Amino acid sequence: MRRRHLLIRARRVAANFVPRAAHQPWHPTSRRDGWLYVWHMVIAQSIRSGRVAKALSHRLPRRDRASLPPASPMYLDDLPGAGTGAEHRALQPARDAAAPRLREPAASDPYLAKWKVSLRVPDQQLLSLPNGIVYGATGLIGPDAEHLVVDSLTTWRVPAGLQLDEARRTQSRGIEQLEGTTASLSMFGFANYAHWMLQGFGRAVLIHRSVGFQAVDRILLPDDAPDFVYETLSTLGVADDQLYRIPAAASPAYRCERLLTTTLLDNDHVGAQWIVEPLRDAFLGNDPSKPDRLLYVTREGALIRRVLNEAEVARELQARGFEVVTMDGRSLSEQAALTASARCVVGVHGAALANLVFARPGTKVLELVPRNTLNAMYCRLATAIDLDYDVLLGAEPAPPPRFSRFMMDADMIVNVGELVDRIDRLLAS
């Protein structure tokens, strides 16, 4: 009994430690850096992920909703034998993604050890499910209301238990019946520019090439879809009257007479040519101009992952001929043209760097990555599309690599002397 009380208390503490939203900081100062912030987040995330809870009790108490449908996780390979008529087939073969080519001193940085490995990118598959269930704006699916497919359908790795919890919450709001053929483009992170451009748009491309949207009665997507989603879908011939907008928040589940969707590439597998080429063809064309601009893509005004010494960074870069630009407020075509005009791009890790898909091969890139927000997404992208990539980690305090956590809102301090040295070497190479 004592263990259970300790467990409940630990989980309540964890819920209070972890910020609810980026604009509601939990910590004592408005800055998101420093040892207090770092270790507070490490402890909170450890508790929330169950490491401390597991030490307090060998078995987590079952919540009441664990008995609600969908009660059973399943995997793609289980679909043909589920007895529902569901099937899947490969549209893009599996491939090996080359290990990133990091420059020194980044290549020797222990924080980046996990970046320097080759990966096996799984094949991409079309799923067809008679009477399949879509669990609202998350895009989670199941062959029936009792099962949930828990692999290869999220934009980042989401534990099966969290997927089941989300599906149960969605199904508790009811199930709406949809007749005919429905294609689902919904997914976690749908409204994020990078996740859509590098992952979600790929789902639309696969459906377009394998089935054709003319054979689809409706296309599910959240009602808060940004303009760039409509811009990209229009290049595939999607008509506005085909779009079936569902609530981005508190949506019900949908039972579709015939459900079509595809698997998704996750963060580590971005840069597939079958996604990059349609984007470049649609928004760049055959512009023969030579890229000659030096761009610093700022996150000024952002609520998270701020550069705390941005003014000094911008001053040093401008002294070397860089233009300080923002992608906010620009159309997708304008962002594409701006990126394609650059021979060197410097930017802080964030959605705007998804525009690297429009950079010319050989374009020089320096990504500024907060040491507490390590994510190899753009490193993988740059390697896949043949960009000359380098990375500079922040100078802010960070725990040892073994305790490293992804702190989504962590601010960054740039070592300006090292920045200048990296830029000078990059431009001279």
FINU-911521 format. One line per field, with one value per residue (C-alpha): y, x, z. Coordinates in steps of 0.001 Angstrom, whole numbers, plus 524288, in hexadecimal, padded with zeros to 5 digits. Each point is the difference from the previous one (the first is absolute). Layout:
<sites>
Y <- c(Y_...)
X <- c(X_...)
Z <- c(Z_...)
</sites>
This chain:
<sites>
Y <- c(80000_80948_7FDA6_80359_80CD0_8036E_7FCD7_8088F_80B24_7FEC3_80093_80C09_806A3_7FC9D_805D3_80CCC_8000D_7FE92_80C70_7FF58_808F5_807D7_80CE4_7FBB6_7FE3C_7F8D2_8042E_80BB4_808A8_80355_7F9B8_7F18B_7FD2E_7FE0C_7F4BE_801E8_7FEBB_7F49E_7F729_8039D_7FB1A_7F3CD_7FBFF_80368_7F898_7F44D_7FF6A_801CC_7F595_7F631_7FE12_804AA_7F9F5_7F2EB_800BE_8028C_7F4FC_7F47F_8017E_80CB1_80073_7FE44_80BEF_7FE35_803CC_7F4D1_7F702_808DB_7FD5E_7FFAE_7F69E_7F8F7_80516_7F975_80181_801BC_7F1FD_7FB85_806DE_7F57D_7F5CC_8087C_7FACC_80D8E_8001E_80A0E_7FF77_80768_80053_80652_80C3D_80418_7F5E7_80022_806A4_802BC_80E1E_803ED_8047A_80EE6_805D7_808CF_8096F_80172_80362_7FBAF_7F281_7FDB1_805C8_7F54A_80669_7FD0A_7F1CF_7FB0B_808B3_7F92D_7F322_7FABB_7FC44_7F670_807A5_7F71F_7FE20_808B8_7F949_802BA_7FB48_7FC90_7FD09_7FCA5_80666_8052A_8097D_80D14_80581_80E3E_80A0D_7F749_7F74F_7F3AA_7F4AE_7F294_7F553_80099_806C2_7F5D3_80128_80A83_7FF3E_8052D_7FF95_808BA_80985_80B36_80B17_7FD4E_7F437_7FF6C_7F4CE_7F674_802E4_80E87_7FCF0_7F73D_80A80_80A0A_7F6A1_7FCFB_80E65_80219_7F45B_8044C_80B9F_7F6D2_7FA03_806A9_7F7C0_80410_7F968_7FD8F_8011B_808B1_803A9_80479_809E4_802FF_7FDF0_804B6_80D31_802BB_80EDB_80033_80474_7F67A_7F409_80299_8033F_7F4F7_7F577_802CD_8049E_7F2FC_7F915_8085C_7FD1A_7F14F_80009_808B5_7F6F3_7F2F8_8026A_80DE0_809E1_7FF7B_7F28A_8057C_80574_8081A_80354_8013B_80AEC_80880_80CAA_80805_7FC1E_80B77_805F0_7F858_7F34F_804D3_8056E_7F2CB_7F80F_80893_7FBA3_7F20D_803E7_7FF4A_80751_80817_7F8F7_7F334_80513_7FB47_808AC_7F9C8_806A8_8015F_7FF60_7F6AA_7F921_7F338_7F38F_7FCD8_7F2CC_8001D_7F6C7_7FF58_80689_8032D_80517_7FD57_7FE18_80BD0_802C9_803D8_80B05_7F805_7FBB8_80D02_803EE_7F5BD_8042F_7FC3B_80AD3_809EB_7FF70_80325_80B9F_80538_7FDEE_806E9_80BAE_80220_7FB27_80103_80CCA_80082_80B4D_7FDD2_8007F_80AE7_80513_7FDCC_7FE33_7FFB4_7FAB3_80611_7FB12_80DB2_800CC_7F150_7FB44_7F45A_7FCA9_80E3E_80483_807DF_8078C_8019C_80E45_7FC90_7F459_80847_80AC1_7F6A6_7F96D_80CD2_8044C_7F446_80330_7F848_804C6_7FDFF_7FA72_7F9C2_7F649_804AA_80668_7FAE5_7F71A_7F29E_80474_80BA7_7F765_7F68A_80ABD_80668_7F343_7FC51_80D11_7FD21_7FA7A_7FF75_7FEE3_801BB_7FD38_7FB4A_7F295_80232_7FE06_80A64_7F759_7F6B0_8097B_7F9B5_7F6F1_80B86_80283_7FCF8_7F437_80437_80B60_80255_7FEB0_802FE_7FBAA_805E7_7F5A6_80234_7F620_7FBD9_7FE6B_7F62A_7FBB2_7FAB9_802AE_80A9E_7F957_7F407_8087D_80720_7F326_7FA31_80B89_80286_80CAF_8040C_7FF3C_803F8_80147_808C1_7FC03_80A43_80473_7FF61_7F657_7F211_7F323_7F58A_7F8BF_7F426_808C5_807D9_80276_806A7_80CD8_805AB_80DEE_8013A_80CE5_800F0_807F0_80096_80043_80B53_7FDB4_7F1F5_80450_80962_7F57B_7F616_809BE_8043D_7F1DB_7FC39_80B1D_7FDB0_7F184)
X <- c(80000_80B11_8063C_7F352_7FEC5_80E09_7FD59_7F3D8_8074F_80B60_7F6F5_7F905_80D13_803F0_7F383_8030D_80E2C_7FD97_7FB5F_7F24F_80371_80B7F_7F967_7FDCB_80DD6_80074_80D84_8035E_8057D_7FBBC_80C6D_80075_80E3E_8091E_8025E_7F33E_7F820_80810_7FF79_7F1FD_7FC6B_80876_7F988_7F254_80158_805E7_7F472_7F63A_8061E_7FEA6_80E29_7FDB4_7F26E_805B9_809AB_7F4CC_7F773_801D6_7F24C_7F927_7F1EE_7F650_7F7CB_7F17C_800BC_8097A_7F43E_7F97D_8014B_808E5_805C2_809D3_80BE8_803C1_80A47_7FF8D_803E2_7F449_7F60A_7FE2B_7FCFF_7F6A4_7F42E_7FB27_8049E_80A84_80C2B_80C8A_809E2_80D46_800B1_80DFA_80A7E_80834_80D29_80C8C_80227_80E51_8065E_80109_80D35_802BA_80B7A_80936_7FE73_7F1B2_8043D_806EE_7F581_7FA8E_7F28B_7FF47_80469_7F267_7FFB2_80B65_7F9AE_7F9CF_7F1AF_7F6EA_7F441_7F404_7F7B3_7F422_7F2F3_7F227_7F5A6_7F232_7F65A_7F1A3_7F850_80CD4_80048_80718_80214_7FDBA_80A6E_80AFB_7FEBF_8011E_7F8A3_7FA9D_7F95D_7F499_7FC35_80712_80DB6_80A14_80B8B_80B99_80B8D_80461_7F491_80562_80928_80898_8013A_7F421_7FF42_7F4E5_7F9E2_7FED3_7FA29_7F5DE_7FCA3_7FE0E_7F78F_7F793_7FDD0_7FC28_7F6D2_7F962_7FAA6_7F8C6_801FD_7FB00_7FCFD_805B8_7FB55_8081C_80ED5_806FE_80E66_805C6_80B1F_7FE7C_80BD3_806FF_80676_7F75A_800AC_80EDF_8067D_80B64_7F7FE_7F698_80A22_8096E_7F687_7F178_800EB_80670_7F37C_7F86B_80A00_7FEEE_7F11D_8004F_80957_7FA23_7F14C_7FDC9_7F7E4_7F5B0_7FC6A_7FE06_7F319_805DD_80D09_800B9_8084B_7FF2D_7F858_80BC7_8082F_808F3_800A1_80C39_7F84B_7F634_80AF6_806C3_7F383_7FBE2_80C4D_7FAAA_7F2E3_7F84B_7F322_7FAE5_7F2E6_80720_80526_7F8D1_8047B_7FF55_801C5_80E5C_7FC41_7F645_7FC70_7F85C_80480_7FBBE_7FC08_802B6_7F97C_80D44_80BA5_80C9F_80C5A_80E93_80B12_8084D_80E7A_8047F_80975_80C3A_7FB9E_7FD3B_805A3_7F9D1_80143_7F1E4_7FBE5_80A94_7FE96_7F151_8022C_80B5E_7F8DE_7F3C5_8062B_80D03_7FEBC_80C6D_805B2_80DF1_804AB_80C2D_7FE0F_8083E_7F939_8043D_7F422_7FE53_7F25D_7FC35_7F642_7FE1D_7F2B1_7FF2C_7FAFE_80931_80DFD_80416_80DF2_80279_80B53_7F969_803F2_80E6B_7FE59_7F8FA_80A3D_80B49_7F8FE_7FC08_80E32_802F5_7F58B_7F494_7F1FC_7F769_7F31B_7F3DD_7F70B_7F430_7F5B9_80594_7F8A2_80583_80471_80715_806CE_8041E_80586_80734_8066C_80397_806F9_8097E_80DBC_8008E_7F521_801BB_7F451_7FBA5_7F9A6_7F1AC_7F571_80548_80BB1_7F6C3_801E6_80D42_7F8A5_8008A_80E9C_808E4_808F7_80CAA_7F9D4_8075B_7F7ED_80358_7F55F_80014_7FAB1_7FD10_807DE_7F385_7F816_80822_7F8FB_806BD_7F47C_8067C_80D2E_7F98C_7F8D7_80C64_8074C_7F509_7FF51_80EA6_80196_80CF9_7FB8D_8060D_7FA31_8034D_7FAB2_7FC53_808E2_7F519_800C6_7FBED_80041_809FC_7FC2E_7FADF_7F5DF_7FCCC_7F17E_7F8BC_7FB80_7F74E_7FFE5_80E5D_806A8_80D83_80C57_808FC_80EB3_8023A_80E9C_7FD9F_7F500_80910_80A6B_7F63C_7FA54_80D63_80421_7F320_80051_80E47_7FE1B)
Z <- c(80000_80371_7F2AE_7F93E_8078B_7FC7E_7F1CF_7FF73_8068D_7F66F_7F45A_80561_80209_7F214_7FA99_806EB_7FBC2_7F169_7F913_7FA4D_7F4A1_7FB1B_8035D_80E20_80567_80CDF_80440_808B7_7F525_7F232_7FAA5_7FD09_80296_80B7D_80951_8077E_7F374_7FAD7_80BE3_802F3_7F250_800E6_80CCB_7FB3E_7F350_80700_80938_7F522_7F771_80AED_80415_80DDE_80043_7FC09_80B32_8097E_7FB11_7F6EE_7FA99_7FCAD_804C2_7F4C8_7FD22_7FE2D_7F1AB_7FD28_7FEAF_7F5E9_7F167_7F8C1_809F2_7F757_7F8A9_7F346_7F564_7F15B_7FD75_8080D_7F74A_7F576_80A5D_807CE_7F8A3_7FC1A_7F1E9_8031C_7F793_7FD5A_7F4FF_7FE41_7F786_802C6_8031A_80C4A_7FE63_80751_8040B_8001B_80C97_800AF_7FCB1_80B9A_80029_80B58_80B05_7FEFD_7FB6C_80D05_808CF_808F3_7FFA8_7F169_8009A_7FC77_7F3E4_7F968_7FC79_7F3B2_800E7_7F976_7FB00_7FFDB_7F3F9_7FE91_7FF06_7FB86_80998_7FBC6_80AF2_7FDCD_80B14_8056A_80B6A_7FFF8_80D8E_7FCF2_7FCFE_80518_7F3FE_80843_7F9BB_802D1_7F802_8099D_80C9D_8084E_7FA47_7FD4D_7F6AF_807CA_7F696_7F4B3_800B5_80836_7FC3A_80BBB_808DE_808EA_809E4_7FD65_80D3B_7FCEF_7F2B6_8066B_809FE_7F531_7F802_80BE2_802C2_7F1D7_7FF6F_80CA1_7F82F_7F6E1_7F28F_7F3B3_7F3FA_7F2C3_7F38F_7F3D6_7FF46_809DB_7FFA9_80CEF_80035_80E81_808C3_80C20_7FD76_7F43A_80156_80129_7F364_800C7_8038D_7F4E2_7F59E_80324_8049D_7FE6D_7F1EE_7FCE6_80407_7F644_7F54B_80220_7FF7F_7F3F1_7F8D3_8041A_8001D_7FB32_80772_7F554_80562_80DB9_80515_80ADC_80637_80EC9_8056E_80C38_7FF1E_80464_7F421_7FC7E_7F25D_7FC50_800EF_7F5E5_7F776_7FF54_7FE4C_7F490_7F8C0_80088_7FA39_80CB7_7FED6_80B53_7FFED_802E6_80CF6_80C0C_80B1A_80D69_80D40_8035F_80E54_80647_7F358_7FFE7_7F957_7F219_7FA89_7F15E_7F66C_7F964_80677_7F8D7_80654_7FFDC_8096C_8039C_80006_80D91_80374_7FD61_7F26F_7F948_7F2DB_7F729_7F1CD_7FD12_8096D_7FCBB_7F129_7FF66_80911_7F803_7F328_804DB_806C5_7F928_7F21A_7F7DD_8050B_7FA6B_80893_8082F_80ECF_805CA_80C41_80E17_808DF_80EA4_802C5_80CF3_80A16_80578_80652_80259_80D28_800BA_7FC0E_80048_7FDD1_80C55_7F9F7_7F2BB_7FE4B_80102_7F6D7_7F5D0_800E2_7FD68_7F4B7_7F9BA_8009A_7F748_7F612_80574_7FEC4_80BFD_7FB1A_805A2_7F980_807B7_7F784_7F32F_7F6C0_7FD49_7F278_805F6_80A03_7F554_7F74C_80B52_8043D_7F211_7FE65_80B2B_7FF36_80EE0_80A14_80EA6_808B8_80D47_800B5_7FCC7_7F5D8_7F6BE_7FCDA_7F90D_7F4AE_7FDF5_7F6C5_7F687_8019F_7F47C_80152_8065F_80766_80CAF_80C6B_80E1C_80964_80DA4_80940_80E70_807B7_80703_7F371_7F88C_7F3B3_7F3D4_7F6E3_7F7C8_8007F_7F9F0_7F624_7FBDE_7FE4E_7F7C1_7F68C_7FF08_80793_80645_80E2B_80CF9_80D9A_80B83_80D42_80A06_80AF6_80A25_80B6A_7FCD1_8076E_7FC46_7F376_8077C_806B8_7F3DB_7FD92_7F4F9_80630_7F571_80513_8040D_7FCBC_7FA09_80244_7F434_801EB_7F6AD_7FEAB_7FBF5_7F6ED_7F8EC_7FEB3_7FA92_7F645_7FB24_7FDEA_7F9B3_7F649_7FCD6_7FD21)
</sites>
